[in-house]
Amino acid sequence: MKIIILGAGQVGSSLANHLANEANDITIVDTDARRLQALQDRLDLRTVAGQASHPDVLLRAGAEDADMIIAVTNSDETNMVACQIAYTLFHTPTKIARVRAQEYLQFPQLFSQDALPIDVMISPEQLVTDYIHRLIEHPGALQVLDFSGGKVQLVAVRAYYGGPLVGHELRTLRDHIPGVQSRVAAIYRRGRAIHPEGHTVIEADDEVFFLAAKKDIRAVMSELRKLEKPVKRVIIAGGGNIGKRLAKALENDYQVKLIDHNQERTRAISEELNRTIVLQGDAADEELLLEENIEDTDVFCALTNDDEANILSSMLAKRLGARKVMTLINRAAYVDLVESGDIDIAISPPQATIGSLLAHVRRGDVVMVHSLRRGAAEAIEAIAHGDQYSSRVVGRAIEDIKLPEGTTIGAIVRGDEVLIAHHNTVIEAEDHVLLFVVNKRRIPDVERLFQVGVTFL
């Protein structure tokens, strides 16, 4: 696929990194020549220096025959204009744009083929907000990802000593929680992936990914670790787009305080929010945190635009007694570094955003992609089409499907029914199939499984 990425920032660079290794023809456009050179030295792609919305720059990037343009510059206006030009001059089939300003998003009629012809809009701030919200709903989880509109969730949790399943084989899970359907999709032990089998023994400190219906998540988590108390009190550091959105999403169900250093911003936020207590001050001020009872806080979320400030305020909050700290970190190099210390969960906006973009890049009818473990693995929701003559999966039991190495089918959503996958489960046409792919190099093989041909017999 020929793809032009506009913008070599965190999201554009992360996306290029994902796609360049998958036999795609990638061109990336940015005004910063040094940033482009650094990418070209590292990845197999073309670069074009220039303003992403200028027709001559798009022409040099190969827009005449591009399959897709992904506009993720830091400017909403540049992204929107670039999609308009790609549509008008080059008839680009698929146009994806990052649009962050709520002032645009509240008027969806702007984004149609008759107005601004954007096929897919992504809002990283909203994606990150939803991601944090799910983590707060499931205390103890490292990741919580939705599939099929939330009917099924993929949850990552670290197994602890004392968990009923720890030290036992996976096959005993159904005996521990009869009536609850779940499937362990992957296990990471000391950084290495282990393919889960019935005889696999869960060890303490394993990172376990499991699939289950939303209503069963807590029951499965209780097998791997002691369940944490539900969250009641949340402190948010930073009143930017993500902090404000999160406070708005939480304030009706939790006791929320928001801290921001900017006087004008705190005044505006306090007028916009209804039940959140908005404070002006420095989130790394020990005296302020103690005054606001940080020791009784269930979750402290550091969500400013400054990675270093987020890390410092989170470490301080943890030291002063916050039960859990979540930290927004844009620099990929910092993420693994901080999670090994006092910070419980590092949230990477590029990683949260990548999945929504990959769903439109993947071949076959892929409707959802979540990038996992810094892009090393993926969870994919694909729709099975065709029949037993035109499809490699329809009409076949899972044990008869030649899955690529390191790939697991975890669950199937059939209408409103969630079926946890077993070896004899037969896939039917229009099933939503949830797969976990440990080896990203096998993604093209997974895509081919769900492509319909004239005949595969």
C-alpha positions in Angstrom: 0.0 0.0 0.0 1.3 3.5 -0.9 0.8 5.7 2.2 1.7 9.4 2.7 2.1 10.5 6.3 1.9 14.2 6.9 3.7 15.2 10.1 6.8 13.6 11.6 5.9 14.3 15.2 5.4 11.6 17.9 2.3 10.1 16.2 3.6 10.3 12.6 7.0 8.9 13.5 5.4 6.0 15.6 3.1 5.2 12.7 6.0 5.2 10.1 7.9 2.9 12.4 5.0 0.5 12.5 4.3 0.5 8.8 7.7 0.7 7.2 8.5 -2.8 8.2 5.4 -4.2 6.7 6.1 -4.0 2.9 4.3 -0.6 2.6 5.5 2.2 0.4 5.8 5.0 3.0 6.5 8.7 2.4 6.6 11.1 5.3 6.3 14.9 5.0 7.4 17.5 7.5 8.9 21.0 7.6 11.8 19.9 9.9 14.5 18.5 7.6 16.6 17.2 10.5 13.7 15.2 11.9 13.1 13.7 8.5 16.8 12.8 8.1 16.8 11.0 11.5 13.8 8.9 10.3 15.3 8.1 7.0 18.5 7.0 8.6 16.5 4.5 10.7 13.7 3.4 8.5 13.1 2.3 4.9 11.0 5.2 3.7 11.0 8.4 1.6 10.9 11.9 3.0 9.8 15.2 1.6 10.6 18.5 3.3 7.8 21.1 3.0 4.5 22.4 4.1 2.1 19.4 4.2 -0.9 21.3 2.8 0.8 22.7 -0.3 -0.2 21.0 -3.5 3.4 21.0 -4.9 4.7 19.3 -1.7 1.9 16.6 -1.9 2.8 16.1 -5.6 6.5 15.5 -4.7 5.3 13.1 -2.1 3.5 11.0 -4.7 -0.1 12.0 -4.0 -1.1 11.3 -7.6 -1.2 7.5 -7.0 -1.3 7.3 -3.2 -3.8 4.9 -1.6 -4.0 6.8 1.6 -3.0 10.1 3.2 -2.7 10.3 7.0 -2.6 13.9 8.1 -1.2 14.1 11.7 0.6 17.4 11.8 0.3 19.6 14.9 -2.1 21.9 13.1 -5.8 20.9 12.7 -6.1 23.4 9.9 -3.2 22.0 7.9 -4.6 18.5 8.3 -8.0 19.5 7.1 -6.7 21.5 4.1 -4.3 18.7 3.1 -7.3 16.3 2.9 -9.3 18.7 0.9 -6.4 19.1 -1.6 -5.8 15.4 -1.8 -9.5 14.9 -2.6 -9.8 17.7 -5.1 -6.5 17.4 -7.0 -5.5 13.8 -6.6 -8.7 11.8 -5.8 -6.9 10.0 -3.0 -9.2 7.1 -1.9 -8.7 7.3 1.9 -8.0 10.5 3.8 -7.4 10.4 7.6 -6.9 13.5 9.7 -6.1 14.3 13.3 -8.5 17.0 14.5 -8.1 18.0 18.1 -10.1 21.2 18.6 -13.5 20.5 20.2 -14.7 23.6 18.4 -14.5 21.6 15.1 -15.5 18.2 16.4 -18.9 19.5 17.7 -20.0 20.1 14.1 -19.8 16.7 12.4 -21.5 18.0 9.3 -18.3 19.8 8.5 -16.6 16.5 7.7 -18.4 15.1 4.7 -17.6 14.6 1.0 -19.6 17.8 0.2 -17.7 19.9 2.8 -14.3 18.8 4.2 -13.8 15.3 2.6 -12.2 13.5 5.5 -13.0 9.8 5.6 -11.7 9.1 9.1 -11.1 11.6 11.9 -9.0 10.8 14.9 -8.7 12.7 18.2 -5.7 11.5 20.2 -6.9 13.5 23.3 -10.3 11.6 23.3 -8.6 8.3 22.7 -6.2 8.8 25.6 -9.1 10.1 27.8 -11.1 6.9 27.1 -8.1 4.8 27.8 -7.4 6.3 31.2 -11.1 6.1 32.1 -11.2 2.3 31.4 -8.1 1.9 33.7 -9.8 3.8 36.5 -12.9 1.6 36.1 -10.7 -1.5 36.5 -8.2 -0.9 39.4 -5.2 -3.2 39.1 -5.3 -3.5 35.3 -2.2 -2.4 33.3 -4.3 -2.1 30.1 -8.0 -2.3 29.3 -8.9 -2.4 25.6 -12.4 -2.5 24.1 -13.6 -4.7 21.2 -17.0 -4.9 19.5 -18.3 -1.7 21.1 -17.2 -2.8 24.6 -18.9 -6.3 24.5 -15.4 -7.8 24.9 -12.4 -6.4 26.7 -8.7 -7.4 26.5 -7.2 -6.8 29.9 -3.5 -6.9 30.9 -2.8 -7.7 34.5 0.3 -8.6 36.5 0.0 -11.8 38.5 0.9 -11.5 42.1 1.7 -14.1 44.9 -1.5 -15.1 46.5 -3.6 -15.0 43.4 -5.7 -18.3 43.3 -4.4 -19.2 39.8 -0.8 -18.4 40.5 1.3 -21.6 40.6 -1.5 -23.5 38.8 -2.1 -24.6 35.3 -4.3 -22.4 33.0 -6.8 -25.3 32.5 -7.8 -25.0 36.1 -9.2 -21.5 35.5 -12.7 -22.8 34.5 -12.8 -24.8 37.8 -12.0 -21.8 39.9 -14.7 -19.6 38.3 -17.4 -21.9 36.9 -19.8 -20.1 34.6 -17.3 -17.4 33.6 -16.0 -17.6 30.1 -12.5 -16.2 29.5 -9.4 -16.9 27.4 -5.7 -16.1 28.2 -4.4 -14.7 24.9 -0.8 -14.2 25.9 1.7 -14.3 28.8 4.8 -12.3 29.0 7.4 -13.6 31.5 10.6 -11.5 32.1 9.9 -9.7 28.8 9.5 -12.8 26.7 6.2 -14.0 25.1 4.9 -17.5 26.2 2.2 -19.1 24.1 -0.5 -20.1 26.6 -1.5 -23.8 26.7 -3.7 -25.6 29.1 -0.7 -27.0 30.9 1.0 -23.5 31.2 1.6 -22.6 34.8 1.1 -19.0 35.8 4.0 -17.5 37.8 4.1 -14.5 40.0 5.0 -11.3 38.1 3.8 -12.7 34.8 2.1 -10.1 32.6 -1.1 -11.9 31.6 -3.4 -10.7 28.7 -6.9 -12.2 28.9 -10.2 -11.7 27.0 -13.6 -11.8 28.6 -17.0 -10.2 28.4 -17.0 -6.8 30.2 -19.2 -8.2 33.1 -16.7 -11.0 33.8 -13.5 -8.9 34.0 -13.3 -8.5 37.8 -13.9 -12.2 38.3 -11.0 -13.2 36.1 -8.7 -10.5 37.6 -9.4 -11.9 41.1 -7.8 -15.2 40.0 -4.5 -13.5 39.2 -4.2 -11.0 42.0 -5.9 -9.5 45.0 -8.6 -7.2 43.8 -8.1 -3.5 44.6 -10.8 -1.4 46.1 -12.9 0.6 43.6 -11.6 4.1 42.9 -13.4 6.9 44.7 -10.9 9.9 44.7 -9.0 11.1 41.7 -6.5 14.0 41.4 -5.7 15.3 37.9 -2.5 17.3 37.3 -2.9 19.5 34.2 -5.9 21.3 32.8 -5.1 20.8 29.1 -7.4 19.0 26.6 -6.9 15.6 28.2 -7.1 16.7 31.8 -10.2 18.7 31.3 -11.9 15.9 29.2 -11.0 13.3 31.8 -12.4 15.4 34.7 -15.6 15.9 32.7 -15.9 12.1 32.1 -15.3 11.2 35.8 -16.9 14.0 37.8 -20.4 12.4 38.1 -19.0 9.1 39.4 -15.9 10.0 41.4 -14.6 12.8 43.7 -12.3 14.7 41.3 -9.8 17.5 41.9 -7.9 19.2 39.0 -4.7 21.2 39.6 -3.3 23.6 37.0 -0.8 26.4 37.3 -2.4 28.8 34.8 -4.8 31.2 36.4 -6.9 32.0 33.3 -7.2 28.3 32.4 -8.3 27.3 35.9 -11.0 30.0 35.9 -12.3 28.8 32.5 -12.2 25.1 33.5 -14.1 25.8 36.8 -16.9 27.5 34.8 -17.1 24.5 32.4 -17.0 21.7 34.9 -19.8 21.1 37.3 -18.6 18.9 40.2 -14.8 19.0 39.9 -12.8 21.0 42.4 -10.4 23.1 40.3 -7.3 24.3 42.0 -4.6 26.8 40.8 -1.1 25.7 41.8 1.9 23.5 41.1 1.1 19.7 41.1 4.7 19.1 42.3 4.2 21.3 45.3 4.4 19.0 48.3 2.5 21.4 50.6 -0.4 21.7 48.1 -0.7 17.9 47.7 -0.7 17.3 51.5 -3.4 20.0 51.9 -5.5 18.2 49.3 -5.1 14.8 51.2 -2.9 13.1 48.6 -2.5 10.2 51.1 -6.3 9.4 50.7 -6.2 9.7 46.9 -6.9 6.5 44.9 -5.5 7.6 41.6 -3.2 10.6 40.7 -3.1 11.3 37.0 -0.2 13.6 35.7 -1.5 14.8 32.3 0.5 18.0 31.5 2.4 18.5 28.2 5.7 18.3 30.1 7.0 14.7 30.5 9.6 15.7 33.2 7.0 17.6 35.2 4.6 14.6 34.9 7.2 12.2 36.1 8.3 14.3 39.1 4.8 15.1 40.3 3.8 11.4 40.0 6.8 10.3 42.0 6.1 12.9 44.7 2.4 11.9 44.8 3.4 8.2 45.2 5.9 9.0 47.9 3.2 11.0 49.8 0.8 8.1 49.8 -1.3 8.1 46.5 -2.5 4.5 46.0 -1.8 4.5 42.2 -0.2 7.0 39.8 -0.6 7.3 36.1 1.7 9.4 34.0 1.3 10.8 30.5 4.7 10.4 28.7 5.2 11.3 25.0 8.9 10.2 24.7 9.0 6.5 24.0 12.4 6.2 25.7 11.0 7.3 29.0 8.1 4.8 29.1 9.9 1.6 30.0 12.3 3.5 32.3 9.6 5.0 34.6 7.4 1.9 34.9 10.2 0.0 36.6 10.1 2.5 39.4 7.4 4.3 41.5 5.1 5.0 38.5 2.4 2.4 38.2 1.2 3.1 34.6 2.9 5.2 31.9 0.5 6.3 29.2 1.9 6.9 25.7 -0.4 9.0 23.5 1.2 7.8 20.3 0.6 4.2 21.3 -3.0 4.9 22.2 -3.5 6.6 18.8 -1.7 4.1 16.6 -4.3 1.4 16.9 -7.1 3.6 15.5 -4.9 4.4 12.5 -3.8 0.8 11.9 -7.4 -0.4 11.7 -7.7 1.6 8.4 -4.3 0.4 7.0 -4.7 -3.3 7.6 -5.9 -5.4 4.7 -9.0 -7.6 5.0 -12.0 -6.3 7.0 -10.2 -5.2 10.1 -12.4 -3.0 12.3 -10.2 -2.6 15.4 -6.5 -2.8 16.1 -4.7 -2.2 19.5 -1.0 -1.9 19.6 0.5 -3.7 22.6 3.8 -3.7 24.4 5.3 -0.6 22.6 4.2 -2.0 19.2 5.8 -5.5 19.6 2.3 -7.2 19.5 -1.2 -6.4 18.3 -4.7 -7.3 19.2 -6.9 -7.4 16.1 -10.7 -7.6 15.5 -11.4 -8.8 12.0 -14.7 -9.7 10.4 -15.0 -13.1 8.6 -16.6 -12.9 5.2 -17.4 -15.4 2.4 -18.1 -19.1 2.8 -16.0 -22.3 3.1 -15.0 -22.1 -0.6 -13.9 -18.4 -0.7 -12.5 -18.0 2.9 -9.7 -19.6 4.8 -11.6 -19.3 8.1 -15.4 -19.5 7.5 -16.9 -22.9 8.1 -13.7 -24.1 9.8 -13.1 -25.1 13.4 -10.3 -23.1 15.0 -8.1 -26.2 15.3 -8.3 -26.6 11.5 -7.2 -23.1 10.7 -3.5 -22.6 9.9 -2.8 -19.7 12.2 0.6 -17.9 11.8 3.1 -18.7 14.5 2.5 -16.7 17.7 -1.2 -16.0 16.8 -4.1 -16.8 19.1 -7.8 -16.6 18.4 -9.3 -15.5 21.8 -12.9 -14.8 21.2 -15.7 -14.5 18.6 -18.5 -12.0 18.7 -21.6 -13.3 16.9 -24.3 -10.7 16.9 -24.8 -9.8 20.6 -23.3 -13.2 21.8 -19.7 -13.4 23.0 -18.1 -16.8 22.4 -14.8 -17.6 24.1 -12.8 -19.5 21.5 -12.1 -23.3 21.9 -10.4 -25.7 19.6 -13.7 -26.9 18.1 -15.4 -23.5 17.8 -16.5 -23.1 14.1 -16.3 -19.6 12.6 -19.3 -18.4 10.7 -19.7 -15.7 8.1 -19.9 -12.1 9.6 -18.3 -13.3 12.9 -16.1 -10.7 14.6 -12.9 -12.6 15.4 -10.5 -11.4 18.0 -6.9 -12.3 17.5 -3.7 -11.7 19.5 -0.5 -11.6 17.4 2.7 -11.8 19.4 5.0 -11.6 16.4 4.2 -8.4 14.4 6.1 -9.7 11.4 3.2 -12.2 10.9 0.6 -9.5 10.6 0.4 -9.8 6.7 -0.3 -13.6 7.1 -3.1 -12.8 9.5 -4.5 -10.2 7.1 -4.5 -12.8 4.3 -6.6 -15.2 6.4 -9.4 -12.7 6.3 -9.2 -11.7 2.6 -12.0 -13.3 0.5 -10.9 -14.9 -2.8 -12.6 -16.7 -5.6 -11.6 -20.0 -4.1 -9.0 -21.3 -1.7 -9.6 -25.0 -2.2 
